[in-house]
Amino acid sequence: MTSALNIVCPHCNTINRVPEARLGDAPVCGHCGKKLFVGQPTELISANFDRHTAKSDIPVVVDFWAAWCGPCRMMAPHFARAAGELEPRMRLAKLDTEAAQDIAGRYAIRSIPTLIVFDHGREAARQSGAMDSRQLLAWLSPLARAPHAPAAARA
């Protein structure tokens, strides 16, 4: 029997139960019908932040950024590239600190970009400063959920 994971839809914020063995099979949301993994960072706002970070059974990495921040803009394509590499083992998301000052304050964001890895709503790791995709993957890969092993490999 395979376990099911809660995956929050990046489009409509619905919580979906997805069999762990099917994560890599391009699952779709049971509510809106769109893909649960799109290989791009999910845009978060104050209204959906807690749902994504606390209700997901895969780690969620949030890039706290602002449009006026040069290093944030420089890191954005690298962060997007890392999202494509790490999904479905990890969700990468972005939160504009200017638009969601309440969330930025809650996590004491003092410099941007700051990345926080959330595991079931708890902060698991934090890193400040811009990184390229190689540095992002080196830091995040050990924190990503292990890929599901096929039944033959487990036997």
N, C-alpha and C positions, 0 to 999 in steps of 0.2 A: 504494500500500500504506500502510495506516494503522499508526501505532505503537501499542503496547499499554503501559499503565501499571500498575504495581503499586499496588493500593489495599488497605489493611488493613481487614477487616470490623470495624465498631465493636461488633458483638455477640459474635463468636466468635474474633476476632483472626486469622482465616485470611487469607493473602495471596492476592488475586485479581488476575488479569491482565485488564484492561479496555481494549478499543480506545479510544484517545483520542477518536475521533469519537463514541463512544457514552456518554461520561461524563454527558452531560445527559439520557440516556434512562432514568433511574431503574434503573441496574444492580443486580442482586442477587448476594449471595454464593453461590458455587458449592458451599459446604459447608453452610451453615445455611439458605439461601434467603431471608434477610432483606435489606432494602434496604441498600446500601452508604452511601447518603447520606440522612440523616433530618432534616436541617435543625436539629439540636440538637448541642451539644457532646458529645463522647465522653468518658466517664469513664475516666481512666487510673489504674493502680495500679503499684506497683513491678514486678510480674510482666509487665505488657504494655507498659510505657513504651518500652523500647528497640525493640520490634517496630514500634510505631506511628511513632515518630520517625525511625527509621533505614531502614525497609523501604518506606516510602511514596514514590511518585514525585510526589506533590503536597506542597506545604509543609504542615507541621503546626504550629499555634500552640497552645502550652500555657499555660493560665492556672494559675499556681501560687497557690493560695488556701488558706484555712482557714475552718472554720465560725464561729469566734469573731470573725472579722475583719469589721467593719462596712463598710468600703469594698469588700471582696470581695463581700459580699451585695448591696450597692448596684449593683455592676457586673454581677452575674450575668445579669439580664434583657437588658442591653445586649449582653453577650457572646453570649447565645443568639440574639438578633436578628441579630447579625453572622454567626453560623454559617449561618443560613438564607439570608443574602445572598451569602456567599462560597463555599458549596459549589456545585458539585464542584471548584472551582478551588483550594480550600484546605480543610483539615480543622481545625476548632477543637476543642480538648480541654481538660479540666480535671484537675488533679492536686492532691489534698488533701495539703498539706505535713505535716500532723500524722500522717497514715497512711503517708506515703511519705517519711520523713525522710532515707532514704538518697539518694533522687533529689534532694531539695531541697538536701542537702549537696553532692552532686556538682556542682550548678550554682550553688553559693554564693548561694542565695536568702536575702537578708538582710532584705527587706521584701516585704510582700504587699499587694495583688496585684502580681505580676510576670508579664509575658507574654514568652515566648521563642518566636521563629519558628525551626523546625528545617527544614533542607533536606537530605535524605538523611543525617540524624543529626548534622549540623553546625549549630551555632548561627549563624543568619543575621542576627538582629536581636533586641534586647531593649528592653523598656520597663517601667518600674515606675510604679505608681500607677493609680488607677481612671480609666476613660475611659467616656464614653457611646458609643452605637452610632455616632454621626456621627464621633467622633474615632477609634474603632476602624476604621471603614471607610476613613477618610482615611489612616491609618497602614498598614493591611494590604493594601488594594487594589493598590498598586504591587508588593507582594511575592507576590501570588497568581499562580498559573500562568495564562498567557494562555488564554482560551477557544479551543477548536479552531475554526478557520475552515472553513466549508463548502467543498467542492471547487470550487463555482462562484466563490467569492470568491477562491480562490487562483489561478485560471486567468488 
